[in-house]
Structures are given as structure tokens and as C-alpha cells.
Amino acid sequence: MRKLFFLGVMFAFGAGCAFGQSGLIGGVMNAQPQMFTMPEHPQHAFQAGLAQEQDLREHSESIWAHGERPLWEVMPAPKFVSLGEIARAYREEHAIAPKASIVWKN
């Protein structure tokens, strides 16, 4: 069944690619090369003075602090859990999880 489905998908993909190359979509394709030309811009770069300074923060307030606090002062240490406890918890979860009712062997 899987092989038949895969064969159908590959047939549809191949047919789509062949139809895309046929040129029926969007009229007849032209084999003449198209030369790429860069657009011209009449105004070129020039030197000028810098603009006036602008504050991006407008109405926001500034907060000042002195020094840094190390992370161990702010955040508590994580609780230690051994790998054995984690493995036992996974084993219990696996034992409780629903099992498949039918097992297929090809």
C-alpha cells in the first residue's frame, strides 16, 4: 500500500514538473536571451554635514544603578536530582503509558 501511494505521489510530481516545462502556462516561452541592465540613478552619493542629534527614547526615563550583583545572590541554586531518580521516573511513566493493541510484523 505504501509503495502504491509513493508511486502515485511521484507520478503527480513528475506530471507537474513536465507540465511546468511545457510552456503552456503563461503563453509560449521565448528562447532568446534577455540582457539584464542595471537601473540608472541621476543622483549620486556626495558629502554633506551630519544631521542634528535626535533622542530615540523621547519620553522614557533613565535608570541608574551602581555595581552588579552576582547571579548566586539573586537566583536560588537548582534542586539536585540524580540520574537514577530521573531514570526511575521515566521507567514508571513508560509502565503506565498505554500500549498498542495490535502488533504488525512484516
Backbone torsions as a table, in degrees:
resi	resn	phi	psi	omega
1	MET	NA	-40.1	179.4
2	ARG	-65.6	-38.9	-179.5
3	LYS	-64.3	-38.9	179.3
4	LEU	-66.4	-41.7	178.2
5	PHE	-63.5	-45.8	179.3
6	PHE	-61.7	-41.1	178.7
7	LEU	-62.9	-40.7	178.1
8	GLY	-65.2	-41.0	179.0
9	VAL	-65.4	-43.2	179.5
10	MET	-65.8	-36.7	176.8
11	PHE	-63.4	-45.3	180.0
12	ALA	-64.0	-40.7	178.7
13	PHE	-63.4	-46.1	179.6
14	GLY	-64.0	-40.4	179.0
15	ALA	-65.0	-39.4	178.5
16	GLY	-65.2	-41.5	178.0
17	CYS	-64.6	-42.5	-179.6
18	ALA	-65.9	-39.3	179.2
19	PHE	-67.1	-35.6	178.8
20	GLY	-67.1	-32.0	-180.0
21	GLN	-83.7	-13.7	-174.4
22	SER	-71.8	-21.4	178.3
23	GLY	86.8	6.2	179.4
24	LEU	-73.7	-24.0	179.0
25	ILE	-86.8	124.3	176.6
26	GLY	79.4	21.8	176.8
27	GLY	89.4	-167.8	-176.9
28	VAL	-84.1	136.3	179.6
29	MET	-80.3	143.8	-179.4
30	ASN	-103.8	133.4	-178.1
31	ALA	-89.4	-1.2	-179.1
32	GLN	-73.8	138.6	-179.5
33	PRO	-69.7	144.9	178.1
34	GLN	-107.4	120.6	-179.8
35	MET	-82.6	133.5	179.2
36	PHE	-90.2	127.1	177.7
37	THR	-119.6	135.7	178.6
38	MET	-76.6	139.6	178.1
39	PRO	-69.0	143.2	179.0
40	GLU	-91.7	139.7	176.9
41	HIS	-119.2	121.5	-176.3
42	PRO	-68.6	-28.6	-178.1
43	GLN	-96.4	121.0	-179.3
44	HIS	-102.2	170.3	180.0
45	ALA	-66.2	144.5	177.5
46	PHE	-147.3	161.5	-179.8
47	GLN	-83.4	139.5	177.9
48	ALA	-148.8	164.1	178.3
49	GLY	-72.2	162.0	179.8
50	LEU	-75.5	150.9	178.6
51	ALA	-77.1	169.7	178.7
52	GLN	-66.3	148.4	-179.7
53	GLU	-68.4	138.1	178.6
54	GLN	-125.9	137.6	178.0
55	ASP	-89.4	122.0	-177.8
56	LEU	-78.3	-18.9	-175.7
57	ARG	-87.8	-10.3	179.9
58	GLU	41.0	-88.5	-171.2
59	HIS	-105.2	8.3	-178.9
60	SER	-79.7	155.0	-178.9
61	GLU	-98.1	153.9	177.6
62	SER	-94.9	141.1	177.5
63	ILE	-117.7	128.6	-178.7
64	TRP	-113.7	140.4	175.8
65	ALA	-139.7	152.8	-179.4
66	HIS	-114.7	127.7	175.7
67	GLY	81.9	176.2	179.4
68	GLU	-128.9	148.7	173.5
69	ARG	-104.0	132.8	177.9
70	PRO	-66.8	155.4	-176.0
71	LEU	-63.2	-33.2	-177.9
72	TRP	-66.7	-19.2	175.8
73	GLU	-80.5	-31.4	-174.2
74	VAL	-91.0	-42.3	-172.9
75	MET	-108.1	131.3	178.9
76	PRO	-70.6	156.1	179.5
77	ALA	-69.0	143.0	179.5
78	PRO	-68.8	148.8	179.7
79	LYS	-69.0	133.3	-178.9
80	PHE	-78.2	127.2	176.2
81	VAL	-128.0	124.6	-177.9
82	SER	-74.9	159.0	179.6
83	LEU	-66.1	-30.8	178.2
84	GLY	-63.1	-41.5	178.5
85	GLU	-65.1	-39.8	178.5
86	ILE	-64.5	-43.1	-180.0
87	ALA	-63.8	-40.3	178.1
88	ARG	-64.4	-39.8	179.5
89	ALA	-64.8	-42.1	177.7
90	TYR	-64.6	-38.7	180.0
91	ARG	-65.0	-40.1	177.7
92	GLU	-65.9	-41.1	177.4
93	GLU	-61.6	-41.0	-178.9
94	HIS	-66.6	-36.3	-179.8
95	ALA	-69.5	-32.7	-177.5
96	ILE	-82.7	-26.6	-174.5
97	ALA	-61.6	145.1	-180.0
98	PRO	-67.1	142.5	-179.0
99	LYS	-101.4	162.2	178.1
100	ALA	-71.3	140.2	-178.6
101	SER	-83.6	-27.5	-179.0
102	ILE	-124.0	133.2	177.3
103	VAL	-115.2	120.1	-178.9
104	TRP	-96.7	134.8	176.6
105	LYS	-124.5	121.0	179.7
106	ASN	-97.0	NA	NA
